[in-house]
Amino acid sequence: MAFLDIISPKKSIQGKDAYRFDYPEVFVLILSVILLAVHFDFSPTSMALLVVVCLPSLMILIYNYRRQTSFWTSNIVIILLSVVIGSIQFCSIISLSLAALIGLRVIISSPENHLKLIAVSVVTVIIFYYVSVTLSINEIDCHEDWITSVILLASMMVILCHFRRVYHDYIHYEGRAQQVAGRLNTMVSVINKLTRFIPPQIWEPIVKADVPVSVSNKRAKLTIMFSDIVGFTELSDSLSADNLADILNTYMHCMTLIANKHGAVLDKFIGDGMVCFFGEPNSRGPRQDALDCVAMAIDMRREMRTLRQKWRLMGFEGLYIRIGITTGYCHVGNFGSNNRLSYTLIGKEANLASRLEAVAGKSEIFISERTHDYISHDYDCEYAGSFQLKGFDSKVIAWQVLDPDANKGKLSKWVDHTLPGFNLHLNFRDMQDNDYQDIRNRLNIALERIEQEEKAITLEITKASKQESQRHK
């Protein structure tokens, strides 16, 4: 829609209820045919032109005063203007004045209608030119007198009227656009903040497709992971609230990045634990979902080593992650009411993953037998035992996922060894090329200190032995 066509004619620029007429060309049409009739002494031809033009013009004036602009009304106005141009046999000044009104009406109409209106105008002008020539070749003779000046002046006033209206509408809509842009920026900012509480796999399809959201769920095969920090509850009793919050936020931040990297749906945080699942809304197949979940769990366990080293330097010891994973059918989707929804999962398999996580030890990843069937060809697993879990009548077989780097010897990307007074943690994945020399220098310094301490201890032992032997002599 062109600029004027999208403006409601029922309201003024200030938004007050006021009506306006969007076809001031009609007044020029009526004025023109009346003046032509007077000029030609109300000859039959001029009277015919008066009737042909005035009747539709008056109907437009009455009918469209309280209505929006339309293609058909604009089309009729252009036809009437073209009829006058053809009937006066292209009188230069009058024709140019009316042609300017035709051009203005075409411009402010919808872009897809421009060619249609121009074609109608050209055809009408040609037809009525030949009709005029055929009916009275010498009767209509356009004279350059005061009539042309009046019509030209009236046309200029109509053009100025349209220009003033367009300018005022532009100013009005520019102000409205700035207000809308401000509100839009505020809404985008608020939405960006709210999306941090919702998994991206959930809100992105809603935003892109703009689909209605309702209480709905379905049965689907999922791979579910529960994890938490071993000993965190006991540690929380001895830490201040600030230190506790710092540890928990750091842990959740790192684990969230890993979950997003592997495409997991982060369902919720439960204290120091978290729940993730694969399979909905974007599944890569049950086997690949299980492989992705186990790969994510292994990365989380590795990341916990790095975090544990940082926390040791801060004086917090003994923080380990434990994970339980299972694969099976659950109900997943929107649960709740129309006023408050939560995208989550429920089912026996979710309870099984939680129970497996509860019986896992420090840095252990326990998986169910179904998950083991999917991933055993890609990851080394060890039989962990058969457990009687709460809520399950029969014992559940669990497998422990081994670290893929554990059997690679020198090719391992992780070196982590702890003794009383000794803590070695090497993460070759995060090392930069220019770090190796600095690491080598620091290890050499540590070795020199170890040799010095070892020599000092040896000397003390030797000295003590000599004193003991002399005492016996």
N, C-alpha and C positions, 0 to 999 in steps of 0.2 A: 504494500500500500504506500502511495506517495505520502509526503509529509502532511499535506492538508487532509488527505482522505482518512488518516488514522486519528484525526482529532474529532472528538465528539462535538457536533454542532449544538448540542443541548446545554453546554456549559461554557461559560466565558473563561478567559485566561485566569482570572482570579478564583475560579472554581464555583462562583455563584451560579444559581439557576437563572440563566439568561439564554434567550433564543436568538439565533442569527441566521441570516440567509446566505448560503454559500454560492449563489449563482447571480451575482450582480450584473453579469453580462445580459441578463434578461431585460434590464432597464434600458440598456443601450440598444438592444434589438427593437423594443417597443418605440423608443424615441426615434430610431432611424427610419422605420417604416412609416411612422406618422409624418415626419418631416418630408420624406420622399412623396407621400401622398399629397401633402400640401403643395410641394414644389411642382408637381405635375397636375395640379388642379383636380385632384381626385379622379384621375382617369381610370378606366376599367382595369388596366393592368396594374396600376399602383394600388388600387383598392383590393385587387386579388392578392397582391403581395402582403398588404396590410392584414387581411383576414388570415392568410396562410401562416403568417408569423405571429400575430398577436394572440390568436386563440391558444396555441400550445404554450406561448410564453406566459400567459395569464394562468394557465393550469399549473405550470411549473412554479410560478410565484406563489400560488395558493397551496399547492400540494406539498412542496418541499420546504416550506418555511419552518416547519417543526420536525424535519426529518434529516437523516444523515445523507451525505452525498452518495451517489451510486453511479455505476458505469452507464446504465441506460439513460439516466437523466443527463449526464455529461454528454452522452452521444447525441441526444435530442438537441441540446443547446448548440453543439458544434454543427449539426445539420442545419439548424435555423440560421446560424451565422453564415454558413456556406451558401444557403439559399439566397440571402441578401447579396452576397458578393457576386454570385453568378447572375442574379437578376439585374444588377446595375452594370453588368458587362465590364467588370474589372475597373471601375472608376478608381483611379490611383490612390488618392488620399483616404477615401472611405474604405476601399478594399484593404489597404495596409492597416488601417485602424482595426477593422474587424478581424483581419488575419492575425494581428497581434493578440487579440482576445482568444482566438482559436489556439494559437501556440501556447498561451498561458494556461488554458484549460487542459491541453494535452500534457504539459509539464507537471501540473499538480495532480494528475490522475495516476493510477497505478502503472508502474513500468510495463507490465505485461499487456496493457491496453493501448500503449502509445501508437503502435503500428495500425491497430484497428481504427482508432480515431482519425489518424492522418489519412488512411485510405478512404474512410467514409467521407471526410471533408473534401478530398480531391474529386471523388466521384460525384458528389452532390454539386460542387461548383461547376464542373464540366456540364452536367445534365441541365442545370438551370440556366447556364450561359446559352446553350443551344435553344432551350425553350424560350428564353427572352428574345434572342435574335429572331427566332421563327415567328413569334407572336407579334412583335412590334420592333422592327429594326430601327426606326427613327424616333419612336415615341419616347423611349427612355434614353435621354441624353444627359449624362452627368455633367453638371456645370460646377466649376470651381467657385462657389460662392459661400455665403455664411453657413449653409447646411453642412458642408464638409468640415468647417471649423468647429461647429457644435458637436458633430459626431466624433471628431478627433479628440476634442476636449473631454467628452464623456468617456471615451475609451481610455484616455490617460488617467482619468479619475478612478476608473475600475481597476486599472493595473496598479495604481498607487494603493488603492484599498486592499488588493490582494497582497501587495508587498508589505504593507503595514501589518496585516493579519499574520502573514508568515513570520515576520520579524518578531512580533509579540509571542507567537507560539514557540518560536525558537528559544527566546529568552526564558519562557515558562518551562519548556522541556529541558533546557540546560540546567536550570535550578533543580528540577525534579530528578534529572539524571545524577547530579551531584549528591542529592539526598539518598537516592537509591544505591549509588556506589558506596556511600558511607555505610548504609545499612547492610549492603552485601558484604563489605569488608568485615563488619562486625559479626555477621552470621558465619562467614568463612572462619574467622578466628575462633568463634565459639564451637563450630563443628570440628575444627582441628583439635581443640581441647577435649571435646567429648569422645572423639574417635580413639583417644588413648585408653579409654575404658572398654573398648570393644575390639575384638580381633579383626584385623583388616580383611580376612576372608569373609566376614559377615557384612561389614558396612560398605565395602567397595561395590559389590553387586547391587545393593540397594540404591546407592548414589548413582551408579551408571544407568541402571534400567528404570529407576524411579517406580519400583513395583510396590504395591501395598504390602504392609507387614501385619500379620495376624498370628494368633495362637495356632501353630501347626508344627507337627513333628513326624518323623518317619523312622522306620526300622532300617538300620544300615550296619554294615560290617566295618568296625573301627579297630584301630590299634591305639590303645590307651596307655598313657604313662603317668604314674604318680611318683613324686620325688619329695624328699625333705632333707634337712640337715640333721645328722645323728648328733645327739647330745646338745641340741640348741636350747631345749627347754631348761636343762640343768645350767647351761651357761648363762641364760637370761637372768637367773637368780643372783649371779655375781657381777653383772654388768650394769652400768648406768643406762638410762633410757636413751641417751644420745649415742653411746657406743653401740647399743643394740640396734637402734634404727639405722646407723651407718652401715653396720655389717649386713643387715637384712636388705637394705636398699641396693648395696653394691652387688650382693648375691643375685637379687631378682633382676637387676639391670643386665648383668652378664648372661644370665640364663634366658632372659627374654630375647636378647640379640641372637642367641644360638637357636632358639625356637623359631624365630622369624626367618633365619637363614635357611632352615630345613623345611619351611612351609607348614609348620604345625599350627593348629588352632589352640591358642593359649586360653583354656577355659576359665581358670580362676587361680588365685593365690589363696592358700589356706594356711595362715600363719607363716611358718618358714617353709611350707610345701607349695607345690604347684601341680596343676593338672593340665596335661596336653593330650591331644588326640589327632589322629590322621584318618582320612577316609571320607570326610564331609567338611565343607560342601564341594571340595575339589579332590577327588580320589584319583590316584594313579594306579589303581588295582590293589587288591589285598596284600599281595606279596611285596610290592614296591612300598606300600604304606608301612608295612612292618619293617622293611629294611631302612626306610627313612627315619622311623622312630628310634630304632636301635642305634643308627649312626648319630642321631641327635643326643641320645643318652650317653654315648661314649664321649662325644665332644663336651658334654656337660661335666662328666667325670674328670676329663683332662683339664677343663677350665677351673674346676674346683682345686686342683693341685696348685695352680698359679695363685688363686685367691687364698688358699691355705698358707702359702709362703708369705704373702703380704700381711695376713693377719698374725702370723707368728712374729713378724718384725714389730707388730703393734702390741704384742704380748698376749694374743688370744690363741690358745693351743687347741688341738684336737677337734677341728671342724671338718667333717667328712659328709659326703652326699651318699644317699642310698636311693635306689630306683626300682620300681616294679612296673612291668609291662605285660600286657595281655592283648590278645586279638579275639574278637567275637562280635556277636550282634547286640546292639543297644538301640534304644530310641534316642534320636538326636533331633534338635530343632528348637523352636521357640516355645518355652513353657512360661506359664503365668496367666495374666489377664490382659485385656485390651488396653488397660492403663499402664501396666508394667510388665515387660517381657524380659526373659533371660534366655540366651542361646546356650544350651548346655546339653548334657547327655545323662541318661539314667539307665540302669540295668545291672544285671548280675556281673557282667564282665568288668564294669567299672569298680564294683566292690572287690573283685578278684585282684585287679591291679593294685588297689589300696592295700589289701592284705599281703600281697607279695612284697610290696615296699616295706611293710611293717616288719617282716621277718628277715629282710636283707640286712647284711652287716655293713660295716664301714667300706665305702667305695665299691659296693657290690651292686650289680645290675641283675635282678632276678626276672626271668621271663617265664610265661606259661608254656605248656607243651604245644599249643596251637601256634604261638609266635615262634617257638623253636623250629617247628616244621617249615616255616617260611624262610627263616634266616640262617639255618644251620649250614647251608652250602656256601655262605659268604662270610660267616663269622665263627670263630672257635668258641664252643660252649662247653661247660662242664656241668655234670649232673650235681645239683645242689641238694637234692633229697626230696622226700615226700612229706608234706606238712599238713597237719590238721588245722585248717584255718577257720576262723570264726564265721559262721553263716553258711558253711559248706559241710554237707553230711559226710562225704568221702574225702580221703586225703588228696591233696593236690600236688602233682609233680612239678618241681621248679628246676630251671636251668640257670646257671650263672654265665653271663657273657664275659669272656676274657678280653683283655686289652689286646687289640691287634698288633701293638708294638712290643708286646711282652716277649715274643719268640723271635724277634728280629735281631737280637744281639746288638752289634755295633751300629746297625742301621736304625735302631730305635730313635724316635724323635723326642723321647722323654727319658730323663734320668732323675730319679727322686729317691733319696736315701736319707734316713734320719737315725741318729744315735744320740745318746746323752752328750750334749755339748757339741754335736755335729749335725749340720743340716745342709744337704746338697740337693739343689733343685735346678735342673737344666731343661729348658723348653726350646728345642732347636727350631720349632715352627715359627717362633716369634723373634728369633735372632736375626739381626741385620749383618750384611757382609762386613761392615767396618767394626762390628762388635767382637769378632773372634780374637783379635790381638789383645784387646783390653781384658777379655775373659781369661786368655792364656796368661797374661801378666799377673792378674789377681790370683789365679790358681798357683802360679809359681811362688808368689809371696806367701800364700797359705802353706805350700809345701815346705818352704824354708822355715817358716815358723814351727811347723810340725817337727822338722828335723831338729831344730834348736831345742824345742821342748823335750823331744825324745832323748837327745844327748844330755840335757840337764837331768832328766830322770835317771838315765843310765849312770851318770856320775854320782848322783845321790845314792843310788843302789850300791855302786861299787864302794863308795866311801863308807856307807853303813856296814857293808860286809867286812871291810878291813877293820873297822872299829870293833866289830863283833868278834873277829878272829883274834885281835890283840887282847881283847878282854878275856878270852878263854885261855890265852897263853899266860 
